[in-house]
Amino acid sequence: KPMFQEAVVTMCRVYGGLLRVWSGKAVEMLNALAFDSPVHLATWVWLVKSGTLKAYVEHGTDVETVGPVLYMCCKTYLHRLMVTDDAEFYETQSPFP
């Protein structure tokens, strides 16, 4: 079992659920998650380093683990890309690690 699996998956389920329920506050929440604490980086690193993403892609396992974490990773990264202006994107490449 990957390190911190229960905590990571629970956090992603909670925030994912809140984003779906609180549609009026979703932008503020996404701003905090994508910029103040880069959840997209943390979740991506965890998915890769834990091996759960590889297991899911190759064998279809860990669906209950990968689903919520990948959702938060993509949702926060998409938000970050949507609000990034051209100078940040092309010149400073700020959305990229």
C-alpha positions as protocol buffer text, in pm:
chain_id: "A"
residue {
  index: 1
  type: LYS
  ca { x: 0 y: 0 z: 0 }
}
residue {
  index: 2
  type: PRO
  ca { x: 152 y: 337 z: -103 }
}
residue {
  index: 3
  type: MET
  ca { x: 255 y: 586 z: 164 }
}
residue {
  index: 4
  type: PHE
  ca { x: -23 y: 818 z: 283 }
}
residue {
  index: 5
  type: GLN
  ca { x: -273 y: 654 z: 47 }
}
residue {
  index: 6
  type: GLU
  ca { x: -571 y: 688 z: 278 }
}
residue {
  index: 7
  type: ALA
  ca { x: -497 y: 1054 z: 358 }
}
residue {
  index: 8
  type: VAL
  ca { x: -437 y: 1153 z: -5 }
}
residue {
  index: 9
  type: VAL
  ca { x: -747 y: 978 z: -136 }
}
residue {
  index: 10
  type: THR
  ca { x: -965 y: 1115 z: 144 }
}
residue {
  index: 11
  type: MET
  ca { x: -841 y: 1471 z: 83 }
}
residue {
  index: 12
  type: CYS
  ca { x: -913 y: 1438 z: -288 }
}
residue {
  index: 13
  type: ARG
  ca { x: -1258 y: 1292 z: -229 }
}
residue {
  index: 14
  type: VAL
  ca { x: -1349 y: 1572 z: 13 }
}
residue {
  index: 15
  type: TYR
  ca { x: -1226 y: 1854 z: -211 }
}
residue {
  index: 16
  type: GLY
  ca { x: -1371 y: 1690 z: -523 }
}
residue {
  index: 17
  type: GLY
  ca { x: -1708 y: 1659 z: -352 }
}
residue {
  index: 18
  type: LEU
  ca { x: -1697 y: 2019 z: -233 }
}
residue {
  index: 19
  type: LEU
  ca { x: -1616 y: 2141 z: -584 }
}
residue {
  index: 20
  type: ARG
  ca { x: -1917 y: 1956 z: -721 }
}
residue {
  index: 21
  type: VAL
  ca { x: -2156 y: 2073 z: -447 }
}
residue {
  index: 22
  type: TRP
  ca { x: -2041 y: 2432 z: -395 }
}
residue {
  index: 23
  type: SER
  ca { x: -2044 y: 2544 z: -757 }
}
residue {
  index: 24
  type: GLY
  ca { x: -2067 y: 2911 z: -654 }
}
residue {
  index: 25
  type: LYS
  ca { x: -1746 y: 2890 z: -452 }
}
residue {
  index: 26
  type: ALA
  ca { x: -1560 y: 2656 z: -689 }
}
residue {
  index: 27
  type: VAL
  ca { x: -1345 y: 2931 z: -843 }
}
residue {
  index: 28
  type: GLU
  ca { x: -1223 y: 3055 z: -505 }
}
residue {
  index: 29
  type: MET
  ca { x: -1151 y: 2701 z: -391 }
}
residue {
  index: 30
  type: LEU
  ca { x: -971 y: 2619 z: -716 }
}
residue {
  index: 31
  type: ASN
  ca { x: -763 y: 2936 z: -684 }
}
residue {
  index: 32
  type: ALA
  ca { x: -651 y: 2831 z: -338 }
}
residue {
  index: 33
  type: LEU
  ca { x: -580 y: 2472 z: -443 }
}
residue {
  index: 34
  type: ALA
  ca { x: -402 y: 2557 z: -768 }
}
residue {
  index: 35
  type: PHE
  ca { x: -199 y: 2859 z: -659 }
}
residue {
  index: 36
  type: ASP
  ca { x: -165 y: 2878 z: -280 }
}
residue {
  index: 37
  type: SER
  ca { x: -94 y: 2507 z: -239 }
}
residue {
  index: 38
  type: PRO
  ca { x: -17 y: 2349 z: -576 }
}
residue {
  index: 39
  type: VAL
  ca { x: -232 y: 2038 z: -540 }
}
residue {
  index: 40
  type: HIS
  ca { x: -176 y: 1947 z: -905 }
}
residue {
  index: 41
  type: LEU
  ca { x: 195 y: 1896 z: -843 }
}
residue {
  index: 42
  type: ALA
  ca { x: 154 y: 1709 z: -517 }
}
residue {
  index: 43
  type: THR
  ca { x: -112 y: 1474 z: -651 }
}
residue {
  index: 44
  type: TRP
  ca { x: 79 y: 1407 z: -974 }
}
residue {
  index: 45
  type: VAL
  ca { x: 402 y: 1329 z: -788 }
}
residue {
  index: 46
  type: TRP
  ca { x: 213 y: 1101 z: -549 }
}
residue {
  index: 47
  type: LEU
  ca { x: 40 y: 915 z: -835 }
}
residue {
  index: 48
  type: VAL
  ca { x: 369 y: 856 z: -1015 }
}
residue {
  index: 49
  type: LYS
  ca { x: 593 y: 780 z: -716 }
}
residue {
  index: 50
  type: SER
  ca { x: 338 y: 553 z: -547 }
}
residue {
  index: 51
  type: GLY
  ca { x: 300 y: 339 z: -858 }
}
residue {
  index: 52
  type: THR
  ca { x: -80 y: 356 z: -845 }
}
residue {
  index: 53
  type: LEU
  ca { x: -110 y: 537 z: -1178 }
}
residue {
  index: 54
  type: LYS
  ca { x: 110 y: 278 z: -1350 }
}
residue {
  index: 55
  type: ALA
  ca { x: -90 y: -8 z: -1195 }
}
residue {
  index: 56
  type: TYR
  ca { x: -412 y: 155 z: -1311 }
}
residue {
  index: 57
  type: VAL
  ca { x: -291 y: 211 z: -1668 }
}
residue {
  index: 58
  type: GLU
  ca { x: -130 y: -130 z: -1708 }
}
residue {
  index: 59
  type: HIS
  ca { x: -370 y: -352 z: -1514 }
}
residue {
  index: 60
  type: GLY
  ca { x: -683 y: -150 z: -1440 }
}
residue {
  index: 61
  type: THR
  ca { x: -627 y: -182 z: -1066 }
}
residue {
  index: 62
  type: ASP
  ca { x: -661 y: 80 z: -792 }
}
residue {
  index: 63
  type: VAL
  ca { x: -958 y: 252 z: -958 }
}
residue {
  index: 64
  type: GLU
  ca { x: -1095 y: 369 z: -622 }
}
residue {
  index: 65
  type: THR
  ca { x: -756 y: 521 z: -542 }
}
residue {
  index: 66
  type: VAL
  ca { x: -659 y: 671 z: -877 }
}
residue {
  index: 67
  type: GLY
  ca { x: -999 y: 821 z: -966 }
}
residue {
  index: 68
  type: PRO
  ca { x: -1032 y: 1088 z: -695 }
}
residue {
  index: 69
  type: VAL
  ca { x: -662 y: 1175 z: -698 }
}
residue {
  index: 70
  type: LEU
  ca { x: -641 y: 1206 z: -1076 }
}
residue {
  index: 71
  type: TYR
  ca { x: -962 y: 1412 z: -1078 }
}
residue {
  index: 72
  type: MET
  ca { x: -812 y: 1666 z: -834 }
}
residue {
  index: 73
  type: CYS
  ca { x: -484 y: 1672 z: -1022 }
}
residue {
  index: 74
  type: CYS
  ca { x: -654 y: 1744 z: -1355 }
}
residue {
  index: 75
  type: LYS
  ca { x: -914 y: 1982 z: -1213 }
}
residue {
  index: 76
  type: THR
  ca { x: -657 y: 2204 z: -1038 }
}
residue {
  index: 77
  type: TYR
  ca { x: -409 y: 2193 z: -1327 }
}
residue {
  index: 78
  type: LEU
  ca { x: -680 y: 2280 z: -1579 }
}
residue {
  index: 79
  type: HIS
  ca { x: -785 y: 2574 z: -1363 }
}
residue {
  index: 80
  type: ARG
  ca { x: -425 y: 2691 z: -1338 }
}
residue {
  index: 81
  type: LEU
  ca { x: -384 y: 2672 z: -1717 }
}
residue {
  index: 82
  type: MET
  ca { x: -711 y: 2856 z: -1778 }
}
residue {
  index: 83
  type: VAL
  ca { x: -611 y: 3159 z: -1570 }
}
residue {
  index: 84
  type: THR
  ca { x: -249 y: 3173 z: -1685 }
}
residue {
  index: 85
  type: ASP
  ca { x: -181 y: 3455 z: -1930 }
}
residue {
  index: 86
  type: ASP
  ca { x: 36 y: 3418 z: -2241 }
}
residue {
  index: 87
  type: ALA
  ca { x: 346 y: 3575 z: -2086 }
}
residue {
  index: 88
  type: GLU
  ca { x: 339 y: 3335 z: -1791 }
}
residue {
  index: 89
  type: PHE
  ca { x: 274 y: 3040 z: -2017 }
}
residue {
  index: 90
  type: TYR
  ca { x: 527 y: 3102 z: -2295 }
}
residue {
  index: 91
  type: GLU
  ca { x: 797 y: 3319 z: -2137 }
}
residue {
  index: 92
  type: THR
  ca { x: 825 y: 3211 z: -1775 }
}
residue {
  index: 93
  type: GLN
  ca { x: 655 y: 2872 z: -1817 }
}
residue {
  index: 94
  type: SER
  ca { x: 509 y: 2918 z: -1468 }
}
residue {
  index: 95
  type: PRO
  ca { x: 245 y: 2644 z: -1478 }
}
residue {
  index: 96
  type: PHE
  ca { x: 515 y: 2385 z: -1531 }
}
residue {
  index: 97
  type: PRO
  ca { x: 732 y: 2238 z: -1256 }
}
